[in-house]
Amino acid sequence: MAWALVVAAMLAVVAVVFVARPFLRDPTPASDRLDELAPEARERLALAEERDRALAALKELEFDHRTGKVSDDDYRAQVGPLRRRAAEVLRALEAGEQAGHERVPDRGQRVP
């Protein structure tokens, strides 16, 4: 009877050590930096920021035109390039979502 209690206690200790082992190890992360992004994520973030800037510029231009701060001629001259840039960035973001990788268009370069 005493022999069975000793074996049961040893099995319990082994089970506890086995279960607790992952919690007792000191993890060695690949990087300790919390703000470090993968290159793909960094590229996607840059595209999203460019999209936001282009859309904000369009919104501001539209507002200034409606309030009379920007003439019709100036509006027509500025709205085209802003719309093209916003469309390029949006296409690049969509292509990245579909293909799993992003391509950043240079300013003035059209995305196929």
MODELLER restraints for C-alpha pairs under 7 A, 6 or more apart:
rsr = mdl.restraints
at = mdl.atoms
rsr.add(forms.Gaussian(group=physical.xy_distance, feature=features.Distance(at['CA:40:A'], at['CA:101:A']), mean=6.82, stdev=0.5))
rsr.add(forms.Gaussian(group=physical.xy_distance, feature=features.Distance(at['CA:44:A'], at['CA:102:A']), mean=6.79, stdev=0.5))
rsr.add(forms.Gaussian(group=physical.xy_distance, feature=features.Distance(at['CA:47:A'], at['CA:89:A']), mean=6.28, stdev=0.5))
rsr.add(forms.Gaussian(group=physical.xy_distance, feature=features.Distance(at['CA:47:A'], at['CA:93:A']), mean=6.73, stdev=0.5))
rsr.add(forms.Gaussian(group=physical.xy_distance, feature=features.Distance(at['CA:51:A'], at['CA:86:A']), mean=5.79, stdev=0.5))
rsr.add(forms.Gaussian(group=physical.xy_distance, feature=features.Distance(at['CA:51:A'], at['CA:89:A']), mean=5.82, stdev=0.5))
rsr.add(forms.Gaussian(group=physical.xy_distance, feature=features.Distance(at['CA:51:A'], at['CA:90:A']), mean=6.70, stdev=0.5))
rsr.add(forms.Gaussian(group=physical.xy_distance, feature=features.Distance(at['CA:54:A'], at['CA:82:A']), mean=6.25, stdev=0.5))
rsr.add(forms.Gaussian(group=physical.xy_distance, feature=features.Distance(at['CA:54:A'], at['CA:85:A']), mean=6.82, stdev=0.5))
rsr.add(forms.Gaussian(group=physical.xy_distance, feature=features.Distance(at['CA:54:A'], at['CA:86:A']), mean=5.34, stdev=0.5))
rsr.add(forms.Gaussian(group=physical.xy_distance, feature=features.Distance(at['CA:55:A'], at['CA:86:A']), mean=6.48, stdev=0.5))
rsr.add(forms.Gaussian(group=physical.xy_distance, feature=features.Distance(at['CA:58:A'], at['CA:79:A']), mean=6.93, stdev=0.5))
rsr.add(forms.Gaussian(group=physical.xy_distance, feature=features.Distance(at['CA:58:A'], at['CA:82:A']), mean=6.41, stdev=0.5))
rsr.add(forms.Gaussian(group=physical.xy_distance, feature=features.Distance(at['CA:64:A'], at['CA:70:A']), mean=5.55, stdev=0.5))
rsr.add(forms.Gaussian(group=physical.xy_distance, feature=features.Distance(at['CA:65:A'], at['CA:71:A']), mean=6.43, stdev=0.5))
rsr.add(forms.Gaussian(group=physical.xy_distance, feature=features.Distance(at['CA:65:A'], at['CA:75:A']), mean=6.54, stdev=0.5))
rsr.add(forms.Gaussian(group=physical.xy_distance, feature=features.Distance(at['CA:88:A'], at['CA:110:A']), mean=6.47, stdev=0.5))
rsr.add(forms.Gaussian(group=physical.xy_distance, feature=features.Distance(at['CA:88:A'], at['CA:111:A']), mean=5.92, stdev=0.5))
rsr.add(forms.Gaussian(group=physical.xy_distance, feature=features.Distance(at['CA:92:A'], at['CA:102:A']), mean=6.20, stdev=0.5))
rsr.add(forms.Gaussian(group=physical.xy_distance, feature=features.Distance(at['CA:92:A'], at['CA:103:A']), mean=5.87, stdev=0.5))
rsr.add(forms.Gaussian(group=physical.xy_distance, feature=features.Distance(at['CA:92:A'], at['CA:104:A']), mean=6.42, stdev=0.5))
rsr.add(forms.Gaussian(group=physical.xy_distance, feature=features.Distance(at['CA:93:A'], at['CA:102:A']), mean=6.55, stdev=0.5))
rsr.add(forms.Gaussian(group=physical.xy_distance, feature=features.Distance(at['CA:95:A'], at['CA:102:A']), mean=6.47, stdev=0.5))
rsr.add(forms.Gaussian(group=physical.xy_distance, feature=features.Distance(at['CA:96:A'], at['CA:102:A']), mean=3.98, stdev=0.5))
rsr.add(forms.Gaussian(group=physical.xy_distance, feature=features.Distance(at['CA:96:A'], at['CA:103:A']), mean=6.94, stdev=0.5))
rsr.add(forms.Gaussian(group=physical.xy_distance, feature=features.Distance(at['CA:105:A'], at['CA:111:A']), mean=6.22, stdev=0.5))
